[in-house]
């Protein structure tokens, strides 16, 4: 067996003996973050529930430190694995402090009495997710976002070696999404905790994960680093996108470009064109962009949104040919937007285009 901390080997998962996804073979190193992505209903939650034995696997095995998970006692599992799933927990008459404290039960005796050390760990876990003020409140009377933070605190309090979370950012506003994922990242890097989670926000998955597991159809659609998985083509294939684009440079979803002949030429550099491109797209105005170098931020977005791009070879001075093309496009459009071109040694000739636009009174107001 390979030297992995967690390994899914020939795993098939599903319901009532019918496999939904087959042939899952992945290895996860200790202290790494693996994120499951894929369309709704693809089986991400099914995989997570099967790993945690909430669902019986159809075939195959899950190993932790070369020990088969199915053969572990539930108490041993509870000291190794903490779980935060999407099902609504409905404890009767329990405060948030009480809910978090259940994370210590694998370490208490039969009576479940918490020691001073246990209580300290409960307080520290609540502090980690900024939920101290919720301690005395009824768990059923707080918001969904607050519940998610309390459940994360319970998982932290459990002091697991592996943390499994199903869509943990659901119901959270952007501040707490970032905060939660930051906590998970720190736990993985500083404490060596292995994190396996599912996310709908693929931009966040790209930025925080070590490996990505793509779930689609009856088999794994891909497993690799974010650089390997997050390409326009791969994301288009996984989510069957036919009405827009995924931009791996910005980690963003873009609406389709406005088709048609360019009505305005946007001159920009150093990212200054990006807000102008988006404004024109929203207004339904096809545009040309230039003079741009492949690799700069304006160029990356212009590839997706612009009807036409005037470009120059990387590291080369702007050529007469590029200037002529820009002039031709400008004449056809009859309108120019200077989004804030920064003139340097390599692109000095853009000044010729700006001068001609001024002479022709092409600048848009």
WODALIN-V295340 format. One record per backbone hydrogen bond with DSSP energy under -1.0 kcal/mol. CO is the residue of the C=O (numbers start at 1). NH is the residue of the N-H. If there is no record, write none. Layout:
[[CO NH] [CO NH]]
//
This chain:
[[2 4] [5 65] [6 28] [7 63] [8 26] [9 61] [11 24] [12 58] [12 59] [13 20] [13 21] [15 18] [18 15] [21 13] [24 11] [26 8] [28 5] [28 6] [29 32] [32 195] [33 210] [33 211] [34 197] [35 213] [36 199] [37 215] [39 42] [43 47] [44 48] [45 49] [46 50] [47 51] [48 52] [49 54] [49 55] [50 53] [59 12] [61 9] [62 69] [63 7] [64 67] [67 64] [68 71] [69 72] [73 77] [74 78] [75 79] [77 80] [77 81] [80 161] [80 162] [82 164] [84 166] [94 139] [95 99] [96 100] [97 101] [100 103] [101 104] [102 105] [104 107] [105 108] [109 112] [115 119] [116 120] [117 121] [118 122] [119 123] [120 124] [121 125] [122 126] [123 127] [124 128] [125 129] [126 131] [127 130] [131 134] [132 135] [134 137] [135 97] [137 96] [138 141] [143 147] [144 148] [145 149] [146 150] [147 151] [148 152] [149 153] [150 154] [151 155] [152 156] [153 157] [154 158] [156 159] [161 194] [162 82] [163 196] [164 84] [165 198] [167 170] [169 172] [173 177] [174 178] [175 179] [176 180] [177 181] [178 182] [179 183] [180 184] [181 185] [182 186] [183 187] [184 188] [185 189] [186 190] [187 191] [187 193] [194 163] [195 34] [196 165] [197 36] [200 202] [201 205] [202 206] [203 207] [204 208] [205 209] [211 35] [212 224] [213 37] [214 221] [218 22] [222 214] [224 212] [225 229] [226 230] [229 231] [231 235] [232 236] [233 237] [234 238] [235 239] [236 241] [245 254] [247 251] [247 252] [252 247] [254 245] [264 288] [265 337] [266 290] [267 339] [269 272] [271 274] [273 277] [274 278] [275 279] [276 280] [277 281] [278 282] [279 283] [280 285] [281 284] [286 263] [287 307] [287 308] [288 266] [289 310] [290 268] [292 312] [293 296] [296 300] [297 301] [298 302] [299 303] [301 304] [301 305] [302 306] [308 289] [310 292] [313 316] [319 323] [320 324] [321 325] [322 326] [323 327] [324 328] [325 329] [326 330] [327 331] [328 332] [329 333] [330 334] [335 265] [336 364] [337 267] [337 339] [346 318] [347 350] [348 351] [349 352] [350 354] [351 355] [352 356] [353 357] [354 358] [355 359] [356 360] [357 362] [362 336]]
//
